[in-house]
Structures are given as C-alpha cells and as structure tokens.
Amino acid sequence: MNKEILVVDDQPGIQLLLKDVLINEGYNVTTAKTGQEALDHLYRHPFDLIILDYRLPVIDGAQVLKQLEMDGIHIPSILMSGLIEGLEIDMKSYRFVKEVVAKPFNVLEFCEMVKSILDS
C-alpha cells in the first residue's frame, strides 16, 4: 500500500513541486493551502506524513501541530520555513516534528528525508 502524505503550503509552486516529485516517488499526495484545510483533511483521512509550512494564513503550522497534539493525533511531520533561525528551538516541543527544513531546499535531499522518515 502506498504511503499517504499531506502537503500543506500556501504557495502553489511549492505545493505543485512537492506533489509532482512525491507522486513520482510512489506516494499518494493530498494538498492543502491553509492550516484549517489541513486540519479538515487530517480529521477525515489517515496520513503517514505531514509536510507543513510554518507560515500559513489564519492557522499557522505551529497551531496545526498544537491542535493535533491536543487531539491525540500523532503523525510524523516535516516543518518547512523560509525563516529558519530560531525555529528549530521552537519546534523541539513538538515531538512528532522529525525535521525542520529551510526553503528553498534540495529536492533530492528532501525526497531522501521523506523516505527515511516513512521507512523508520
């Protein structure tokens, strides 16, 4: 069975890039552009991994992670941000964040990271 990945980013270019690359790697990919849309997907469908932008409209990535933890939903996550300084320290309190990635990122390295998280 293919692994299910939720990609959450408000930038259509990043969404499309990650969706295309991850589908080519054999994963099933769902996309969302807001934190609320991400939560709606997560409450309706099980995912194996969340790739989540830190800065999102209305509900940001940190709020999505807090809500999931409060609701007992434990899904490995990769957090992305254009502003990485200070973010890693902030994210250590979220035990399901497996990686924090700065944008722009190397697509091949990103795919290896995804594979490593999903295979563990």
N, CA, C and O atoms as a GROMACS GRO file, in nm:
protein
  480
    1MET      N    1   0.084  -0.120   0.000
    1MET     CA    2   0.000   0.000   0.000
    1MET      C    3   0.088   0.126   0.000
    1MET      O    4   0.187   0.133   0.072
    2ASN      N    5   0.050   0.222  -0.080
    2ASN     CA    6   0.127   0.347  -0.088
    2ASN      C    7   0.107   0.430   0.038
    2ASN      O    8   0.000   0.431   0.097
    3LYS      N    9   0.212   0.499   0.076
    3LYS     CA   10   0.205   0.588   0.192
    3LYS      C   11   0.129   0.715   0.154
    3LYS      O   12   0.138   0.762   0.040
    4GLU      N   13   0.056   0.769   0.250
    4GLU     CA   14  -0.026   0.889   0.230
    4GLU      C   15   0.046   1.009   0.291
    4GLU      O   16   0.083   1.008   0.408
    5ILE      N   17   0.064   1.113   0.210
    5ILE     CA   18   0.133   1.234   0.254
    5ILE      C   19   0.042   1.354   0.234
    5ILE      O   20  -0.020   1.369   0.129
    6LEU      N   21   0.035   1.440   0.336
    6LEU     CA   22  -0.037   1.566   0.326
    6LEU      C   23   0.066   1.678   0.314
    6LEU      O   24   0.149   1.696   0.403
    7VAL      N   25   0.060   1.754   0.204
    7VAL     CA   26   0.149   1.868   0.181
    7VAL      C   27   0.067   1.995   0.206
    7VAL      O   28  -0.035   2.017   0.141
    8VAL      N   29   0.113   2.077   0.301
    8VAL     CA   30   0.041   2.199   0.337
    8VAL      C   31   0.131   2.319   0.314
    8VAL      O   32   0.229   2.340   0.385
    9ASP      N   33   0.097   2.398   0.213
    9ASP     CA   34   0.174   2.519   0.182
    9ASP      C   35   0.083   2.614   0.105
    9ASP      O   36   0.007   2.571   0.018
   10ASP      N   37   0.090   2.744   0.137
   10ASP     CA   38   0.005   2.841   0.069
   10ASP      C   39   0.065   2.890  -0.062
   10ASP      O   40   0.002   2.968  -0.132
   11GLN      N   41   0.186   2.845  -0.095
   11GLN     CA   42   0.248   2.881  -0.222
   11GLN      C   43   0.219   2.770  -0.324
   11GLN      O   44   0.270   2.659  -0.309
   12PRO      N   45   0.139   2.800  -0.428
   12PRO     CA   46   0.104   2.697  -0.526
   12PRO      C   47   0.225   2.630  -0.591
   12PRO      O   48   0.220   2.510  -0.621
   13GLY      N   49   0.333   2.705  -0.613
   13GLY     CA   50   0.452   2.647  -0.676
   13GLY      C   51   0.516   2.538  -0.590
   13GLY      O   52   0.556   2.434  -0.642
   14ILE      N   53   0.526   2.562  -0.460
   14ILE     CA   54   0.584   2.462  -0.368
   14ILE      C   55   0.491   2.341  -0.360
   14ILE      O   56   0.537   2.227  -0.365
   15GLN      N   57   0.360   2.367  -0.350
   15GLN     CA   58   0.263   2.257  -0.346
   15GLN      C   59   0.277   2.167  -0.468
   15GLN      O   60   0.286   2.045  -0.455
   16LEU      N   61   0.279   2.228  -0.586
   16LEU     CA   62   0.286   2.153  -0.711
   16LEU      C   63   0.417   2.077  -0.723
   16LEU      O   64   0.418   1.960  -0.761
   17LEU      N   65   0.528   2.144  -0.690
   17LEU     CA   66   0.659   2.079  -0.695
   17LEU      C   67   0.661   1.954  -0.605
   17LEU      O   68   0.698   1.846  -0.650
   18LEU      N   69   0.622   1.971  -0.480
   18LEU     CA   70   0.626   1.857  -0.387
   18LEU      C   71   0.529   1.747  -0.429
   18LEU      O   72   0.561   1.629  -0.420
   19LYS      N   73   0.411   1.786  -0.474
   19LYS     CA   74   0.313   1.686  -0.518
   19LYS      C   75   0.369   1.604  -0.634
   19LYS      O   76   0.365   1.481  -0.631
   20ASP      N   77   0.422   1.671  -0.736
   20ASP     CA   78   0.476   1.600  -0.853
   20ASP      C   79   0.592   1.509  -0.815
   20ASP      O   80   0.596   1.392  -0.855
   21VAL      N   81   0.686   1.562  -0.738
   21VAL     CA   82   0.804   1.484  -0.700
   21VAL      C   83   0.764   1.363  -0.616
   21VAL      O   84   0.813   1.252  -0.639
   22LEU      N   85   0.676   1.383  -0.518
   22LEU     CA   86   0.639   1.273  -0.428
   22LEU      C   87   0.552   1.169  -0.498
   22LEU      O   88   0.564   1.050  -0.469
   23ILE      N   89   0.466   1.211  -0.589
   23ILE     CA   90   0.388   1.114  -0.668
   23ILE      C   91   0.483   1.031  -0.754
   23ILE      O   92   0.464   0.910  -0.766
   24ASN      N   93   0.583   1.094  -0.813
   24ASN     CA   94   0.683   1.021  -0.891
   24ASN      C   95   0.760   0.920  -0.806
   24ASN      O   96   0.809   0.820  -0.857
   25GLU      N   97   0.771   0.949  -0.676
   25GLU     CA   98   0.838   0.856  -0.584
   25GLU      C   99   0.744   0.744  -0.538
   25GLU      O  100   0.785   0.653  -0.466
   26GLY      N  101   0.618   0.750  -0.580
   26GLY     CA  102   0.524   0.643  -0.548
   26GLY      C  103   0.431   0.669  -0.431
   26GLY      O  104   0.362   0.577  -0.386
   27TYR      N  105   0.428   0.791  -0.381
   27TYR     CA  106   0.341   0.823  -0.268
   27TYR      C  107   0.207   0.878  -0.316
   27TYR      O  108   0.197   0.933  -0.426
   28ASN      N  109   0.104   0.863  -0.234
   28ASN     CA  110  -0.024   0.930  -0.257
   28ASN      C  111  -0.016   1.064  -0.187
   28ASN      O  112   0.020   1.071  -0.070
   29VAL      N  113  -0.048   1.172  -0.258
   29VAL     CA  114  -0.030   1.306  -0.205
   29VAL      C  115  -0.161   1.385  -0.210
   29VAL      O  116  -0.229   1.389  -0.312
   30THR      N  117  -0.194   1.446  -0.096
   30THR     CA  118  -0.306   1.538  -0.085
   30THR      C  119  -0.247   1.673  -0.050
   30THR      O  120  -0.148   1.680   0.024
   31THR      N  121  -0.305   1.781  -0.102
   31THR     CA  122  -0.252   1.914  -0.072
   31THR      C  123  -0.357   1.999  -0.001
   31THR      O  124  -0.477   1.979  -0.016
   32ALA      N  125  -0.306   2.094   0.076
   32ALA     CA  126  -0.390   2.194   0.143
   32ALA      C  127  -0.314   2.326   0.141
   32ALA      O  128  -0.190   2.327   0.143
   33LYS      N  129  -0.387   2.437   0.138
   33LYS     CA  130  -0.318   2.566   0.134
   33LYS      C  131  -0.332   2.647   0.262
   33LYS      O  132  -0.270   2.753   0.275
   34THR      N  133  -0.413   2.600   0.357
   34THR     CA  134  -0.427   2.669   0.485
   34THR      C  135  -0.419   2.568   0.599
   34THR      O  136  -0.437   2.448   0.579
   35GLY      N  137  -0.392   2.619   0.718
   35GLY     CA  138  -0.391   2.532   0.835
   35GLY      C  139  -0.527   2.469   0.861
   35GLY      O  140  -0.535   2.352   0.899
   36GLN      N  141  -0.634   2.545   0.841
   36GLN     CA  142  -0.769   2.492   0.862
   36GLN      C  143  -0.800   2.380   0.763
   36GLN      O  144  -0.857   2.277   0.800
   37GLU      N  145  -0.763   2.401   0.637
   37GLU     CA  146  -0.784   2.298   0.536
   37GLU      C  147  -0.704   2.171   0.572
   37GLU      O  148  -0.753   2.060   0.552
   38ALA      N  149  -0.583   2.190   0.624
   38ALA     CA  150  -0.501   2.076   0.667
   38ALA      C  151  -0.572   1.998   0.778
   38ALA      O  152  -0.581   1.876   0.772
   39LEU      N  153  -0.622   2.070   0.878
   39LEU     CA  154  -0.692   2.003   0.989
   39LEU      C  155  -0.815   1.928   0.938
   39LEU      O  156  -0.843   1.817   0.983
   40ASP      N  157  -0.889   1.990   0.846
   40ASP     CA  158  -1.007   1.922   0.789
   40ASP      C  159  -0.967   1.789   0.725
   40ASP      O  160  -1.034   1.688   0.747
   41HIS      N  161  -0.859   1.789   0.646
   41HIS     CA  162  -0.811   1.664   0.584
   41HIS      C  163  -0.769   1.564   0.690
   41HIS      O  164  -0.802   1.446   0.681
   42LEU      N  165  -0.696   1.612   0.792
   42LEU     CA  166  -0.641   1.522   0.894
   42LEU      C  167  -0.750   1.457   0.979
   42LEU      O  168  -0.732   1.346   1.028
   43TYR      N  169  -0.862   1.524   0.997
   43TYR     CA  170  -0.970   1.467   1.076
   43TYR      C  171  -1.053   1.367   0.995
   43TYR      O  172  -1.126   1.285   1.051
   44ARG      N  173  -1.042   1.374   0.862
   44ARG     CA  174  -1.122   1.286   0.776
   44ARG      C  175  -1.045   1.167   0.721
   44ARG      O  176  -1.105   1.067   0.681
   45HIS      N  177  -0.913   1.176   0.719
   45HIS     CA  178  -0.834   1.076   0.647
   45HIS      C  179  -0.701   1.051   0.720
   45HIS      O  180  -0.637   1.146   0.766
   46PRO      N  181  -0.658   0.925   0.731
   46PRO     CA  182  -0.528   0.898   0.795
   46PRO      C  183  -0.412   0.928   0.700
   46PRO      O  184  -0.416   0.891   0.582
   47PHE      N  185  -0.309   0.992   0.751
   47PHE     CA  186  -0.189   1.021   0.674
   47PHE      C  187  -0.069   0.962   0.746
   47PHE      O  188  -0.068   0.948   0.868
   48ASP      N  189   0.033   0.927   0.667
   48ASP     CA  190   0.157   0.872   0.722
   48ASP      C  191   0.260   0.981   0.750
   48ASP      O  192   0.352   0.961   0.829
   49LEU      N  193   0.243   1.098   0.684
   49LEU     CA  194   0.339   1.207   0.699
   49LEU      C  195   0.270   1.338   0.663
   49LEU      O  196   0.188   1.344   0.571
   50ILE      N  197   0.304   1.445   0.738
   50ILE     CA  198   0.259   1.580   0.706
   50ILE      C  199   0.382   1.662   0.670
   50ILE      O  200   0.480   1.663   0.745
   51ILE      N  201   0.378   1.730   0.557
   51ILE     CA  202   0.481   1.827   0.520
   51ILE      C  203   0.413   1.962   0.533
   51ILE      O  204   0.322   1.994   0.456
   52LEU      N  205   0.457   2.041   0.629
   52LEU     CA  206   0.380   2.157   0.674
   52LEU      C  207   0.463   2.284   0.671
   52LEU      O  208   0.572   2.290   0.729
   53ASP      N  209   0.412   2.386   0.605
   53ASP     CA  210   0.477   2.517   0.607
   53ASP      C  211   0.450   2.583   0.742
   53ASP      O  212   0.340   2.572   0.796
   54TYR      N  213   0.551   2.651   0.795
   54TYR     CA  214   0.534   2.718   0.924
   54TYR      C  215   0.441   2.838   0.914
   54TYR      O  216   0.356   2.859   1.001
   55ARG      N  217   0.456   2.916   0.806
   55ARG     CA  218   0.374   3.036   0.788
   55ARG      C  219   0.257   3.006   0.696
   55ARG      O  220   0.276   2.988   0.575
   56LEU      N  221   0.139   3.000   0.752
   56LEU     CA  222   0.017   2.974   0.676
   56LEU      C  223  -0.087   3.079   0.714
   56LEU      O  224  -0.083   3.134   0.824
   57PRO      N  225  -0.181   3.106   0.623
   57PRO     CA  226  -0.288   3.201   0.657
   57PRO      C  227  -0.379   3.145   0.766
   57PRO      O  228  -0.400   3.024   0.773
   58VAL      N  229  -0.432   3.230   0.849
   58VAL     CA  230  -0.531   3.203   0.955
   58VAL      C  231  -0.474   3.116   1.067
   58VAL      O  232  -0.451   3.164   1.178
   59ILE      N  233  -0.450   2.988   1.039
   59ILE     CA  234  -0.393   2.896   1.138
   59ILE      C  235  -0.255   2.856   1.087
   59ILE      O  236  -0.244   2.792   0.982
   60ASP      N  237  -0.148   2.894   1.159
   60ASP     CA  238  -0.014   2.862   1.110
   60ASP      C  239   0.026   2.719   1.144
   60ASP      O  240  -0.046   2.646   1.212
   61GLY      N  241   0.143   2.680   1.094
   61GLY     CA  242   0.190   2.543   1.112
   61GLY      C  243   0.203   2.502   1.258
   61GLY      O  244   0.169   2.389   1.294
   62ALA      N  245   0.252   2.593   1.342
   62ALA     CA  246   0.267   2.562   1.485
   62ALA      C  247   0.131   2.537   1.549
   62ALA      O  248   0.117   2.447   1.632
   63GLN      N  249   0.031   2.615   1.512
   63GLN     CA  250  -0.104   2.595   1.566
   63GLN      C  251  -0.164   2.462   1.520
   63GLN      O  252  -0.233   2.395   1.596
   64VAL      N  253  -0.136   2.423   1.395
   64VAL     CA  254  -0.183   2.293   1.345
   64VAL      C  255  -0.122   2.182   1.430
   64VAL      O  256  -0.192   2.090   1.472
   65LEU      N  257   0.010   2.190   1.455
   65LEU     CA  258   0.077   2.087   1.535
   65LEU      C  259   0.023   2.083   1.677
   65LEU      O  260   0.002   1.975   1.733
   66LYS      N  261   0.000   2.200   1.737
   66LYS     CA  262  -0.056   2.205   1.874
   66LYS      C  263  -0.194   2.139   1.878
   66LYS      O  264  -0.225   2.063   1.969
   67GLN      N  265  -0.277   2.170   1.778
   67GLN     CA  266  -0.412   2.114   1.774
   67GLN      C  267  -0.408   1.962   1.760
   67GLN      O  268  -0.483   1.891   1.827
   68LEU      N  269  -0.320   1.912   1.674
   68LEU     CA  270  -0.308   1.767   1.657
   68LEU      C  271  -0.264   1.700   1.786
   68LEU      O  272  -0.317   1.595   1.823
   69GLU      N  273  -0.167   1.760   1.855
   69GLU     CA  274  -0.121   1.703   1.982
   69GLU      C  275  -0.233   1.704   2.086
   69GLU      O  276  -0.251   1.607   2.159
   70MET      N  277  -0.308   1.814   2.092
   70MET     CA  278  -0.420   1.822   2.188
   70MET      C  279  -0.526   1.716   2.157
   70MET      O  280  -0.590   1.664   2.248
   71ASP      N  281  -0.543   1.684   2.030
   71ASP     CA  282  -0.644   1.586   1.989
   71ASP      C  283  -0.590   1.443   1.986
   71ASP      O  284  -0.663   1.350   1.950
   72GLY      N  285  -0.463   1.425   2.023
   72GLY     CA  286  -0.405   1.291   2.028
   72GLY      C  287  -0.378   1.232   1.891
   72GLY      O  288  -0.373   1.110   1.876
   73ILE      N  289  -0.360   1.317   1.791
   73ILE     CA  290  -0.328   1.269   1.656
   73ILE      C  291  -0.177   1.279   1.639
   73ILE      O  292  -0.120   1.388   1.642
   74HIS      N  293  -0.114   1.165   1.623
   74HIS     CA  294   0.032   1.158   1.622
   74HIS      C  295   0.081   1.116   1.484
   74HIS      O  296   0.084   0.997   1.452
   75ILE      N  297   0.120   1.213   1.404
   75ILE     CA  298   0.166   1.188   1.268
   75ILE      C  299   0.304   1.252   1.252
   75ILE      O  300   0.321   1.370   1.283
   76PRO      N  301   0.402   1.176   1.203
   76PRO     CA  302   0.533   1.236   1.178
   76PRO      C  303   0.518   1.356   1.085
   76PRO      O  304   0.438   1.354   0.991
   77SER      N  305   0.597   1.461   1.111
   77SER     CA  306   0.584   1.585   1.035
   77SER      C  307   0.720   1.640   0.996
   77SER      O  308   0.820   1.623   1.066
   78ILE      N  309   0.721   1.707   0.880
   78ILE     CA  310   0.835   1.786   0.837
   78ILE      C  311   0.784   1.930   0.833
   78ILE      O  312   0.684   1.959   0.768
   79LEU      N  313   0.851   2.018   0.902
   79LEU     CA  314   0.812   2.158   0.905
   79LEU      C  315   0.904   2.237   0.813
   79LEU      O  316   1.026   2.224   0.822
   80MET      N  317   0.847   2.318   0.725
   80MET     CA  318   0.925   2.399   0.632
   80MET      C  319   0.908   2.546   0.667
   80MET      O  320   0.802   2.589   0.713
   81SER      N  321   1.015   2.624   0.643
   81SER     CA  322   1.004   2.767   0.665
   81SER      C  323   1.111   2.842   0.586
   81SER      O  324   1.222   2.792   0.567
   82GLY      N  325   1.075   2.960   0.541
   82GLY     CA  326   1.172   3.048   0.478
   82GLY      C  327   1.258   3.117   0.582
   82GLY      O  328   1.367   3.165   0.551
   83LEU      N  329   1.210   3.123   0.706
   83LEU     CA  330   1.282   3.186   0.817
   83LEU      C  331   1.317   3.079   0.919
   83LEU      O  332   1.238   3.054   1.010
   84ILE      N  333   1.432   3.018   0.905
   84ILE     CA  334   1.467   2.902   0.987
   84ILE      C  335   1.530   2.939   1.122
   84ILE      O  336   1.521   2.860   1.216
   85GLU      N  337   1.593   3.056   1.133
   85GLU     CA  338   1.659   3.094   1.258
   85GLU      C  339   1.560   3.095   1.374
   85GLU      O  340   1.454   3.157   1.366
   86GLY      N  341   1.596   3.027   1.480
   86GLY     CA  342   1.512   3.023   1.599
   86GLY      C  343   1.398   2.923   1.591
   86GLY      O  344   1.337   2.889   1.693
   87LEU      N  345   1.368   2.877   1.472
   87LEU     CA  346   1.254   2.787   1.454
   87LEU      C  347   1.281   2.649   1.511
   87LEU      O  348   1.191   2.590   1.571
   88GLU      N  349   1.402   2.596   1.494
   88GLU     CA  350   1.431   2.462   1.543
   88GLU      C  351   1.415   2.453   1.695
   88GLU      O  352   1.363   2.355   1.746
   89ILE      N  353   1.460   2.555   1.766
   89ILE     CA  354   1.446   2.557   1.912
   89ILE      C  355   1.298   2.555   1.949
   89ILE      O  356   1.255   2.483   2.038
   90ASP      N  357   1.223   2.636   1.878
   90ASP     CA  358   1.079   2.644   1.897
   90ASP      C  359   1.012   2.508   1.876
   90ASP      O  360   0.921   2.471   1.951
   91MET      N  361   1.057   2.434   1.776
   91MET     CA  362   0.989   2.312   1.735
   91MET      C  363   1.026   2.190   1.819
   91MET      O  364   0.963   2.086   1.805
   92LYS      N  365   1.126   2.201   1.904
   92LYS     CA  366   1.164   2.084   1.985
   92LYS      C  367   1.052   2.042   2.079
   92LYS      O  368   1.051   1.928   2.126
   93SER      N  369   0.960   2.131   2.107
   93SER     CA  370   0.848   2.096   2.194
   93SER      C  371   0.745   2.010   2.122
   93SER      O  372   0.655   1.954   2.185
   94TYR      N  373   0.757   1.998   1.991
   94TYR     CA  374   0.664   1.915   1.914
   94TYR      C  375   0.733   1.784   1.883
   94TYR      O  376   0.819   1.778   1.795
   95ARG      N  377   0.697   1.679   1.953
   95ARG     CA  378   0.773   1.555   1.941
   95ARG      C  379   0.752   1.482   1.809
   95ARG      O  380   0.828   1.390   1.778
   96PHE      N  381   0.652   1.519   1.731
   96PHE     CA  382   0.628   1.450   1.605
   96PHE      C  383   0.691   1.523   1.487
   96PHE      O  384   0.680   1.477   1.373
   97VAL      N  385   0.757   1.636   1.512
   97VAL     CA  386   0.831   1.704   1.406
   97VAL      C  387   0.964   1.631   1.393
   97VAL      O  388   1.048   1.635   1.483
   98LYS      N  389   0.982   1.565   1.280
   98LYS     CA  390   1.103   1.486   1.257
   98LYS      C  391   1.215   1.568   1.196
   98LYS      O  392   1.333   1.542   1.220
   99GLU      N  393   1.180   1.669   1.116
   99GLU     CA  394   1.279   1.754   1.051
   99GLU      C  395   1.224   1.895   1.037
   99GLU      O  396   1.103   1.915   1.024
  100VAL      N  397   1.314   1.993   1.039
  100VAL     CA  398   1.281   2.132   1.008
  100VAL      C  399   1.366   2.168   0.887
  100VAL      O  400   1.489   2.157   0.890
  101VAL      N  401   1.300   2.213   0.780
  101VAL     CA  402   1.367   2.236   0.652
  101VAL      C  403   1.355   2.382   0.612
  101VAL      O  404   1.247   2.441   0.618
  102ALA      N  405   1.468   2.439   0.569
  102ALA     CA  406   1.467   2.577   0.520
  102ALA      C  407   1.431   2.578   0.372
  102ALA      O  408   1.476   2.494   0.294
  103LYS      N  409   1.348   2.676   0.334
  103LYS     CA  410   1.321   2.698   0.192
  103LYS      C  411   1.422   2.799   0.140
  103LYS      O  412   1.457   2.891   0.214
  104PRO      N  413   1.470   2.787   0.020
  104PRO     CA  414   1.449   2.675  -0.073
  104PRO      C  415   1.529   2.553  -0.028
  104PRO      O  416   1.626   2.566   0.046
  105PHE      N  417   1.489   2.436  -0.074
  105PHE     CA  418   1.554   2.313  -0.034
  105PHE      C  419   1.595   2.232  -0.157
  105PHE      O  420   1.545   2.255  -0.267
  106ASN      N  421   1.686   2.139  -0.136
  106ASN     CA  422   1.730   2.048  -0.241
  106ASN      C  423   1.626   1.937  -0.252
  106ASN      O  424   1.601   1.865  -0.156
  107VAL      N  425   1.565   1.923  -0.369
  107VAL     CA  426   1.455   1.828  -0.388
  107VAL      C  427   1.501   1.684  -0.366
  107VAL      O  428   1.429   1.605  -0.304
  108LEU      N  429   1.619   1.648  -0.415
  108LEU     CA  430   1.667   1.511  -0.397
  108LEU      C  431   1.690   1.479  -0.249
  108LEU      O  432   1.653   1.372  -0.202
  109GLU      N  433   1.751   1.573  -0.176
  109GLU     CA  434   1.773   1.553  -0.032
  109GLU      C  435   1.638   1.546   0.040
  109GLU      O  436   1.622   1.469   0.134
  110PHE      N  437   1.542   1.627  -0.003
  110PHE     CA  438   1.410   1.627   0.058
  110PHE      C  439   1.343   1.490   0.041
  110PHE      O  440   1.284   1.437   0.135
  111CYS      N  441   1.353   1.434  -0.080
  111CYS     CA  442   1.295   1.302  -0.106
  111CYS      C  443   1.359   1.194  -0.019
  111CYS      O  444   1.291   1.106   0.033
  112GLU      N  445   1.491   1.202  -0.003
  112GLU     CA  446   1.561   1.107   0.084
  112GLU      C  447   1.513   1.120   0.229
  112GLU      O  448   1.497   1.021   0.299
  113MET      N  449   1.491   1.243   0.272
  113MET     CA  450   1.442   1.268   0.408
  113MET      C  451   1.303   1.205   0.426
  113MET      O  452   1.276   1.138   0.526
  114VAL      N  453   1.216   1.227   0.329
  114VAL     CA  454   1.080   1.171   0.335
  114VAL      C  455   1.087   1.019   0.342
  114VAL      O  456   1.021   0.957   0.426
  115LYS      N  457   1.168   0.959   0.255
  115LYS     CA  458   1.181   0.813   0.253
  115LYS      C  459   1.233   0.762   0.387
  115LYS      O  460   1.182   0.663   0.440
  116SER      N  461   1.333   0.829   0.440
  116SER     CA  462   1.391   0.789   0.569
  116SER      C  463   1.287   0.794   0.682
  116SER      O  464   1.280   0.702   0.764
  117ILE      N  465   1.209   0.899   0.686
  117ILE     CA  466   1.106   0.911   0.790
  117ILE      C  467   1.000   0.803   0.774
  117ILE      O  468   0.959   0.741   0.872
  118LEU      N  469   0.954   0.781   0.651
  118LEU     CA  470   0.847   0.683   0.628
  118LEU      C  471   0.895   0.539   0.645
  118LEU      O  472   0.814   0.451   0.675
  119ASP      N  473   1.023   0.515   0.626
  119ASP     CA  474   1.077   0.378   0.641
  119ASP      C  475   1.111   0.346   0.786
  119ASP      O  476   1.135   0.230   0.819
  120SER      N  477   1.114   0.448   0.873
  120SER     CA  478   1.156   0.422   1.012
  120SER      C  479   1.041   0.372   1.097
  120SER      O  480   1.059   0.345   1.216
   0.00000   0.00000   0.00000
